[in-house]
Amino acid sequence: MSVVIVGAGAQGLALLDHLVSQGVEAVVLSRYRKEGCEVDCQAEVNHGFMHAGYAFGSMDTLSPPLLQDWPEELLQEIKRKDQKCWFVAPEKQATPLTTLWDSAKFPYRITPLPHQYANGAMEGMKALETEDFVYDKLKLLDLLGNKHSKRILYGDIDSIDSSSNTIHFQIHNGDYKSFTFSKLFLCAGTG
């Protein structure tokens, strides 16, 4: 095995997909598997949606959109249809963002706060409706997880031997497997 990726979330599966498309032999090791879903991870953070980078970039400059190199057909498949995202922030934070978005011609509009927030608890907040944060991570994980299901193993890492570049893994069915790798990517985290 040439590449071992730890973590079957969006980052791990996107990396797997990219490497496999380049002809690299790779496998993903993941601890979790969700019933009825090919993978389980921190994908449900932010209600299962990911952003393209506009709402959470630097307040001084927009870095290139996070998804700029992703295949357009994949982005269209995982994009929420006819829905926008609300970015609600204090005026002090929203104003520099709108200035930045204006300079980058990023589409947004200022909208009134929803009626359920009219109780005064969000006084001074500004609501911005954007086209960012509209990519469905769960759908992405299902697409890539199903596409590469034979390359994803579920279980627990027993040990990693850095002197021999070997990872020892106990599969959930009780079997043990060892993988020798040229590169190890850790794509697992707390979200």
C-alpha positions as CSV (number, residue, x, y, z in Angstrom):
1,M,0.0,0.0,0.0
2,S,1.5,3.3,-1.0
3,V,-0.7,5.8,0.8
4,V,-2.7,5.4,4.0
5,I,-5.3,8.1,4.9
6,V,-6.7,8.1,8.5
7,G,-10.2,9.6,8.6
8,A,-13.2,9.1,6.3
9,G,-14.5,12.6,6.5
10,A,-14.8,15.1,3.7
11,Q,-11.0,15.8,3.7
12,G,-10.0,12.1,3.8
13,L,-12.4,11.0,1.1
14,A,-11.6,14.0,-1.2
15,L,-7.9,13.2,-0.8
16,L,-8.6,9.5,-1.6
17,D,-10.6,10.5,-4.6
18,H,-7.8,12.8,-5.9
19,L,-5.0,10.2,-5.3
20,V,-6.9,7.4,-6.9
21,S,-7.7,9.6,-10.0
22,Q,-3.9,10.1,-10.2
23,G,-3.3,6.3,-10.2
24,V,-2.0,6.2,-6.6
25,E,-2.7,3.1,-4.6
26,A,-4.4,4.4,-1.4
27,V,-6.7,3.2,1.5
28,V,-8.7,5.1,4.1
29,L,-8.8,3.8,7.7
30,S,-11.7,5.1,9.8
31,R,-13.0,4.4,13.3
32,Y,-16.6,5.1,12.7
33,R,-19.3,3.8,10.4
34,K,-22.8,5.2,10.7
35,E,-25.8,2.9,10.2
36,G,-27.2,3.5,6.7
37,C,-24.4,5.8,5.6
38,E,-21.1,4.8,4.0
39,V,-19.0,6.9,6.4
40,D,-19.3,8.8,9.6
41,C,-17.2,11.7,10.8
42,Q,-17.5,15.3,11.8
43,A,-19.7,15.9,8.7
44,E,-22.7,16.8,10.8
45,V,-20.9,19.8,12.2
46,N,-22.6,22.9,10.8
47,H,-25.7,20.9,10.1
48,G,-23.8,18.8,7.6
49,F,-22.9,21.6,5.2
50,M,-19.5,23.0,4.2
51,H,-18.5,26.4,2.9
52,A,-16.5,27.6,0.0
53,G,-14.3,29.8,2.1
54,Y,-16.0,33.2,1.8
55,A,-17.6,33.6,5.2
56,F,-14.6,32.3,7.1
57,G,-11.6,33.7,5.3
58,S,-9.4,36.5,6.6
59,M,-11.1,39.7,7.3
60,D,-8.5,41.5,5.2
61,T,-8.4,39.4,2.1
62,L,-10.3,36.6,0.4
63,S,-8.0,33.6,-0.2
64,P,-8.9,31.6,-3.3
65,P,-12.2,29.8,-2.7
66,L,-11.6,26.5,-0.9
67,L,-13.5,24.5,-3.5
68,Q,-12.0,26.2,-6.6
69,D,-10.2,23.0,-7.8
70,W,-13.1,20.6,-7.3
71,P,-14.7,19.2,-10.3
72,E,-17.7,21.4,-11.3
73,E,-20.0,18.3,-11.8
74,L,-19.3,17.2,-8.2
75,L,-20.0,20.6,-6.8
76,Q,-23.3,20.8,-8.7
77,E,-24.3,17.4,-7.4
78,I,-23.7,18.3,-3.7
79,K,-24.9,21.9,-3.8
80,R,-28.2,22.6,-2.1
81,K,-30.7,23.6,-4.7
82,D,-32.6,26.9,-4.4
83,Q,-31.3,27.6,-0.9
84,K,-29.1,30.2,0.6
85,C,-27.1,30.4,3.8
86,W,-27.6,33.0,6.5
87,F,-24.5,34.5,8.1
88,V,-25.5,36.4,11.2
89,A,-22.8,38.5,12.9
90,P,-22.5,41.6,15.0
91,E,-22.3,44.8,12.9
92,K,-18.6,45.2,13.8
93,Q,-17.8,41.8,12.2
94,A,-20.4,42.0,9.3
95,T,-19.3,45.4,7.9
96,P,-15.7,44.4,7.1
97,L,-17.1,41.1,5.5
98,T,-19.5,43.0,3.3
99,T,-16.8,45.4,2.2
100,L,-14.6,42.4,1.3
101,W,-17.4,40.6,-0.4
102,D,-18.2,43.7,-2.4
103,S,-14.6,44.0,-3.6
104,A,-14.6,40.3,-4.6
105,K,-18.1,40.5,-6.2
106,F,-19.3,37.7,-3.9
107,P,-23.1,37.7,-4.0
108,Y,-24.9,38.4,-0.8
109,R,-27.8,40.5,0.4
110,I,-28.6,42.1,3.8
111,T,-31.9,40.7,5.1
112,P,-34.0,41.4,8.2
113,L,-33.5,39.1,11.1
114,P,-36.0,36.2,11.2
115,H,-39.1,37.0,13.3
116,Q,-38.1,34.4,15.9
117,Y,-35.2,36.7,16.8
118,A,-37.3,39.8,17.2
119,N,-37.2,39.5,21.0
120,G,-34.2,41.7,21.2
121,A,-31.7,39.0,22.1
122,M,-29.9,39.6,18.8
123,E,-30.0,43.4,18.8
124,G,-27.2,44.9,16.8
125,M,-26.8,41.8,14.7
126,K,-26.8,41.9,10.9
127,A,-28.1,39.0,8.8
128,L,-26.5,38.4,5.4
129,E,-27.9,35.9,3.0
130,T,-25.1,34.3,0.9
131,E,-24.5,31.5,-1.5
132,D,-21.7,30.2,0.6
133,F,-22.1,27.2,3.0
134,V,-24.4,25.5,0.6
135,Y,-22.4,22.3,-0.1
136,D,-23.9,19.1,1.5
137,K,-21.1,17.2,3.2
138,L,-23.2,14.2,3.9
139,K,-24.1,13.9,0.2
140,L,-20.4,14.3,-0.6
141,L,-19.5,11.6,1.8
142,D,-22.1,9.2,0.4
143,L,-20.9,9.9,-3.2
144,L,-17.2,9.4,-2.4
145,G,-17.8,6.7,0.2
146,N,-19.8,4.6,-2.2
147,K,-17.4,5.3,-5.1
148,H,-14.4,4.0,-3.1
149,S,-16.1,1.7,-0.6
150,K,-13.6,-1.1,-1.3
151,R,-10.8,1.2,-0.2
152,I,-12.3,2.2,3.2
153,L,-11.8,0.0,6.3
154,Y,-13.4,0.5,9.6
155,G,-11.8,-0.3,12.9
156,D,-9.1,1.0,15.3
157,I,-5.4,1.8,14.8
158,D,-3.4,-0.6,17.0
159,S,0.0,1.0,16.4
160,I,2.1,3.0,14.0
161,D,5.7,2.0,13.5
162,S,7.5,5.0,12.1
163,S,10.8,3.0,11.6
164,S,9.2,0.7,9.1
165,N,6.3,3.0,7.9
166,T,3.8,0.4,9.0
167,I,0.4,0.9,10.5
168,H,-1.4,-1.9,12.3
169,F,-5.1,-1.8,12.2
170,Q,-7.8,-4.0,13.8
171,I,-10.9,-4.2,11.6
172,H,-14.3,-4.1,13.3
173,N,-14.8,-7.8,12.3
174,G,-11.8,-8.7,14.5
175,D,-9.3,-9.2,11.8
176,Y,-5.9,-7.4,11.9
177,K,-4.3,-5.8,8.9
178,S,-0.9,-4.1,8.5
179,F,-0.2,-1.5,5.9
180,T,3.2,-0.4,4.8
181,F,3.0,3.2,3.5
182,S,5.2,5.7,1.6
183,K,3.0,8.5,2.9
184,L,0.6,8.7,5.8
185,F,-2.1,11.5,5.9
186,L,-4.0,12.2,9.1
187,C,-7.3,13.6,8.1
188,A,-9.1,12.8,11.3
189,G,-10.0,15.4,14.0
190,T,-12.6,16.8,16.2
191,G,-14.2,19.0,13.6
